[in-house]
């Protein structure tokens, strides 16, 4: 009965989505989920309004992937053997609702993901661009530049999360994999944005620092802690051909029960079943990524330059983070650097070629200093603004891991193809 009910609900949603698709689906201050959303970071800020009543936009995304990757290590611990075939197709369902003039809701559900067998909600939020629901024209001059977001939502730490694959929403990522140290989390909180006309932007936010929400008290006698977020930057279309953006971001916690800044993505890595213990009984859904194991008192800083000149595009990441696990006394440090260069060409930039180099160095909880590096070579073709075909060659090396560790002399390399649909 439960399965029948789920299928009935899903069928109703899909059919309803087709009905809405035939209507005007544009929303104010909204990042389009298709090709038009490429190189969009925070949603645009405009005082113009198209609101004429409650509007529901039903959208989604689906990605199918073929993987042909080989892996190896020192052999001290045997790796699970992998071959070439299709991976599990992933799917998202998005609900975006204009509730009032300047008030919008977003909700994302993972219908199919690598880690969970059943659909589950990633998160959602309210976005407020006007306060007319308080009284018409309330703080109008301030709200011409300000945006408020409140919810259990993806934290706006750094700019890399705007270009990453979010389960089936892979159309914004020109490559297949995300960064080695993937800073992404969803927490209950609020963020205040301010965008000046001259290109400067700022954001301050707070969250409860928790991925899994509950009211249970810890051994310290509290139900949780808090995380502080901030971003300061400049984003300007300088000429018709040149756009420049530079931001610096901060994520900082004092006490928190269990911070998941680098392990919160329940959808899992885009590289499947690599670097796994042959005797393991379950899948390491974060394979290919690195989590420094910081669970308390984290301080993380990310700097992201972005330059686009015609079809040429550069995006960089410098991330410096420190913290400790609940059992540690002293803090440890981790550094991540990434640089990607793309060339988009053809009519309406339908094609692109690109490369990314990513490296991480960290002190493990064991005291060992290790490094990892990844090289990616990618290409893509937008068949339509909603359909992207992309290919990637990847090679990743694990260096200086201690003797007897699964990742000692580890390496994986090979090709991956992805077909992404987003609407």
SULHU-V105327 format. One record per residue. N is the residue number from 1. D_LAST is the distance of its C-alpha to the last C-alpha in whole Angstrom. Layout:
((N/D_LAST) (N/D_LAST))
This chain:
((1/31) (2/29) (3/26) (4/26) (5/25) (6/22) (7/21) (8/22) (9/20) (10/17) (11/17) (12/18) (13/14) (14/13) (15/15) (16/14) (17/10) (18/11) (19/14) (20/12) (21/9) (22/12) (23/13) (24/13) (25/10) (26/12) (27/13) (28/16) (29/17) (30/13) (31/11) (32/8) (33/6) (34/6) (35/9) (36/11) (37/11) (38/13) (39/17) (40/16) (41/18) (42/19) (43/17) (44/19) (45/22) (46/22) (47/25) (48/24) (49/22) (50/20) (51/21) (52/23) (53/22) (54/20) (55/16) (56/14) (57/10) (58/9) (59/5) (60/6) (61/6) (62/9) (63/12) (64/15) (65/18) (66/22) (67/24) (68/28) (69/30) (70/33) (71/35) (72/38) (73/41) (74/45) (75/45) (76/47) (77/44) (78/42) (79/39) (80/37) (81/36) (82/33) (83/32) (84/29) (85/27) (86/23) (87/22) (88/20) (89/17) (90/15) (91/12) (92/10) (93/10) (94/9) (95/11) (96/12) (97/15) (98/17) (99/21) (100/23) (101/23) (102/22) (103/22) (104/18) (105/17) (106/15) (107/15) (108/13) (109/14) (110/15) (111/15) (112/17) (113/18) (114/21) (115/23) (116/23) (117/24) (118/22) (119/19) (120/20) (121/19) (122/18) (123/19) (124/18) (125/20) (126/21) (127/20) (128/23) (129/24) (130/26) (131/29) (132/30) (133/30) (134/33) (135/35) (136/34) (137/34) (138/34) (139/34) (140/33) (141/34) (142/33) (143/29) (144/29) (145/28) (146/27) (147/25) (148/25) (149/23) (150/24) (151/23) (152/23) (153/21) (154/20) (155/23) (156/23) (157/25) (158/25) (159/22) (160/22) (161/19) (162/17) (163/17) (164/17) (165/15) (166/14) (167/15) (168/11) (169/10) (170/12) (171/10) (172/12) (173/15) (174/17) (175/19) (176/19) (177/21) (178/21) (179/25) (180/28) (181/28) (182/25) (183/25) (184/23) (185/24) (186/23) (187/26) (188/27) (189/28) (190/27) (191/26) (192/28) (193/26) (194/28) (195/27) (196/30) (197/30) (198/32) (199/29) (200/31) (201/28) (202/29) (203/28) (204/30) (205/29) (206/31) (207/30) (208/32) (209/31) (210/31) (211/28) (212/29) (213/30) (214/34) (215/37) (216/39) (217/42) (218/42) (219/46) (220/46) (221/46) (222/43) (223/39) (224/37) (225/37) (226/35) (227/33) (228/33) (229/30) (230/31) (231/29) (232/31) (233/30) (234/29) (235/26) (236/27) (237/26) (238/30) (239/30) (240/28) (241/28) (242/28) (243/26) (244/28) (245/27) (246/29) (247/29) (248/31) (249/30) (250/32) (251/31) (252/35) (253/36) (254/40) (255/40) (256/37) (257/38) (258/35) (259/33) (260/30) (261/28) (262/28) (263/28) (264/25) (265/22) (266/22) (267/20) (268/22) (269/23) (270/21) (271/24) (272/25) (273/29) (274/31) (275/34) (276/35) (277/38) (278/39) (279/41) (280/38) (281/37) (282/33) (283/30) (284/30) (285/26) (286/27) (287/29) (288/29) (289/28) (290/31) (291/32) (292/35) (293/36) (294/36) (295/36) (296/38) (297/39) (298/36) (299/36) (300/33) (301/33) (302/30) (303/30) (304/28) (305/28) (306/26) (307/27) (308/25) (309/27) (310/26) (311/24) (312/26) (313/24) (314/26) (315/25) (316/28) (317/28) (318/32) (319/32) (320/35) (321/35) (322/38) (323/39) (324/41) (325/41) (326/42) (327/45) (328/46) (329/48) (330/47) (331/44) (332/42) (333/40) (334/37) (335/36) (336/33) (337/32) (338/29) (339/29) (340/26) (341/26) (342/24) (343/24) (344/21) (345/23) (346/22) (347/21) (348/18) (349/19) (350/17) (351/19) (352/20) (353/23) (354/24) (355/26) (356/27) (357/30) (358/30) (359/33) (360/34) (361/38) (362/39) (363/42) (364/42) (365/43) (366/46) (367/47) (368/46) (369/44) (370/41) (371/39) (372/35) (373/34) (374/31) (375/30) (376/27) (377/26) (378/23) (379/21) (380/18) (381/17) (382/13) (383/14) (384/11) (385/9) (386/6) (387/9) (388/12) (389/15) (390/17) (391/21) (392/23) (393/27) (394/28) (395/31) (396/32) (397/36) (398/37) (399/41) (400/44) (401/43) (402/46) (403/48) (404/47) (405/43) (406/41) (407/39) (408/42) (409/42) (410/38) (411/36) (412/33) (413/32) (414/30) (415/27) (416/23) (417/20) (418/16) (419/14) (420/10) (421/7) (422/4) (423/0))
